[in-house]
Amino acid sequence: MHTPPLASGPQGPRHLRPLLDTVLDALHTGTHARGGPLPTGGPDTVTAAVHDAAGDLLPDRGDPDALRTLVHAFAAGAADPAHPLCAAHLHCPPLAVAAAADLAASALNPSLDSWDQAPAASALETLLTRTLARETGHTDGLVTTGGTEANQLALLLARETHGTVRLVHGANAHHSLPRAAWLLGLPDPVVVPAPAGTLDPVALDDALTRLPGPRGSVLVAATAGTTDTGLIDPLPDIAARCTAHGARLHIDAAYGGALLFSDHHRAKLTGLDAAHTITLDLHKLGWQPVPAGLLTVRDAHDLAALHHRTDYLNADDDTEAGLPDLLGRSLRTTRRPDVLKLAVTLKTLGRTGLGALVDQVCAHAREFADLVHADPRFHLHDRPAISTVLFRPAHAPDPAVAAVRRHLLTTGRAVLGRARADGRLWLKATLLNPATRPDDLRALLTLVHRTHAEGPR
Ligand SMILES: *Cc1c(COP(=O)(O)O)cnc(C)c1O
């Protein structure tokens, strides 16, 4: 029987090379066929194109052209974060060097649940997590699938360290925090008002004063970079109030964490290191292919709660004989070496290179806000704290704002997000593409104006 070529082993690179040519060609033709940031025609058209390309996905006899056909359709129907008018979400264009490193991770397929499946990968993971933890002022960290898993782990570690925990978070917190409380069977969280988009420390103090219970039984979650507006909670003030009340502090820096790499913006995160746990997400401001999340911990002992033993992965005698025990580094078992792309990126760009990317996207956001502010056809919500700008056509009712966004999506011309602030609906531009030029930002504004002026459809 003919065996399909394998990706690793001595012949792996030889097998991969022609297939990579096919993938790169199909990425090229698919991206060209799309032409813009998003396919045109909306969900029905895209679904029909995908069904058309896929045909019978499990035919009796295989199709040797499947790689080309499906990668072409995948690219033609993609939302491309490298397109300058694709700016809705915290959805970044990945660096080519990170995607290339990820190919090696896929080819070798190490799994980080035991040393004998991932000898070098596990050593690299230890280095990478310590390096990033040190950057936040912490001692250790866990690799996660993103901010959601990191926030869940933060709640779990708090509960395991203190026996029980009540979550207190701002009204501006990410939805994954109350969801994690629900998942872990914790009491309903206390929600502190965030009238200006950031957690109000005085209201937090009131909430902490009213809550009963022993010290440490309260976990406050603050946000460094909110999903809607990119605002950063007043971290030093919040940290001081947590200390005064003996509450544990988690900071969700999924968006803002990468400001640490920038000399210009690092000071916005002052107070970050006061947290017991910090969520980082380098598939946002970090230019990594998904997934690239981390949870850093101030006290590495907190991680003991995740210790778990199963004979075939970390038998006591193997651990005593010196084989690293990896099972306590995650709640997952089989686990991808997401650290390779991260390590390659950090070392290739260095702090200066990463900091320059952060500076660029923050500068684009300021330029875009300036354009909006100077243009009487638009209202600007606020100057950006990181790289998010909320704006709306002047005098447009909310349904018209929503219709503009949907029309841009279904015609494939621009991908903007939406956010509610001050009781109104805004268009949201999250600028994460360092290659965006000032002309692109002007073009985006013109496009939004024309779409709105052409009226409801
Ligand atoms: C994106 C985001 C998350 C969730 O991260 P995922 O990687 O999508 O799981 C959590 N918190 C904040 C503030 C975020 O912006």
The ligand as an ORCA input file, in Angstrom:
! r2SCAN-3c Opt
* xyz 0 1
  C      -9.507     38.834     24.063
  C      -9.640     39.029     25.510
  C      -9.803     37.932     26.372
  C     -10.022     36.536     25.837
  O      -8.913     36.060     25.184
  P      -9.020     34.856     24.117
  O      -7.630     34.732     23.640
  O      -9.982     35.328     23.072
  O      -9.502     33.665     24.837
  C      -9.813     38.160     27.720
  N      -9.693     39.408     28.212
  C      -9.546     40.489     27.422
  C      -9.428     41.841     28.043
  C      -9.530     40.338     26.044
  O      -9.407     41.409     25.246
*
